[in-house]
């Protein structure tokens, strides 16, 4: 997504440095919580955030200044983030690297397209940016497996809650980056208000017709494919390079770690399937989510398949 800095969103609290604001809030002044997998959470401006990245998040909020040429990928975790990073990197750099020389063949997508919170603002309050180049049911299941495999921000003796309790917390919005519904509706409305700056994509749509979606992404980014490129099959080549089957088979994604050593590269690739939630969740759970979406998204036109 390409997002231009909006001066109207500034407030008096933005005048303080992140460190000053962090010390003022002192975490304990915010509502505290614990995610189902043992991660400490804090509630900030209506959303639950991982306590461990609260300070980097404030630094990014304070110091990041978007340019008209910036492309920002904003997703819920485990909802196609790795795929989107690979696609946008390949689209933007297709004139620099041929398919057989793509850095994706030797580097994890998250290395090539860093996270603002985990990478860029993790160690520095105001870094030099020039140096840095689903369906809710499926998202819940995928994130659960991801967090069970990686110990992010929790002690070794902390055990995750069962799937029923974890799912209940997800529905109530008490999870990292929750509530899911508020995030989705916020971006959906932003896309309606400013379609030239926000592109709203669903994982299911990418899976259903990746070719047309890749062309849509390229058009939005300002790098549309020429007729000659399409005739040469470049759209399909990029789609193939960035596919789950291709990326998950590469040595760079089978070994090593990412996010400051917190996450195994292999854990970014589990199944990549739509509807896998049926192997873990009950029809009653799906019905609860359906009713929640009807209530939360009422009148917006937004809906996810269950």
Secondary structure, 3 states (H helix, E strand, C coil): CCCCCCHHHCCHHHHCCHHHHHHHHCCCCCEEEECCCCCEEEEECCEEEEHHHHHHHHHHHHHCCCCCCCCCCCCCCCCCHHHHHHHHHHHHCCCCCCHHHCHHHCCCHHHHCCCHHHHHCCCCCCCCHHHCCCCHHHHHHHHHHHHHHCCCCCCCCCCCCCHHHHHHHHHHCCCCCCCHHHHHHHHHHHHHHCCCCCCCCCHHHHHHCHHHHHHHHHHHHCCCCCHHHHHCCHHHHHHHHCCHHHHHCCHHHCCCEECCCCEEHHHHCCCCCCCHHHHCCCHHHHHHHHHHHHHHCCCCCCCCCC
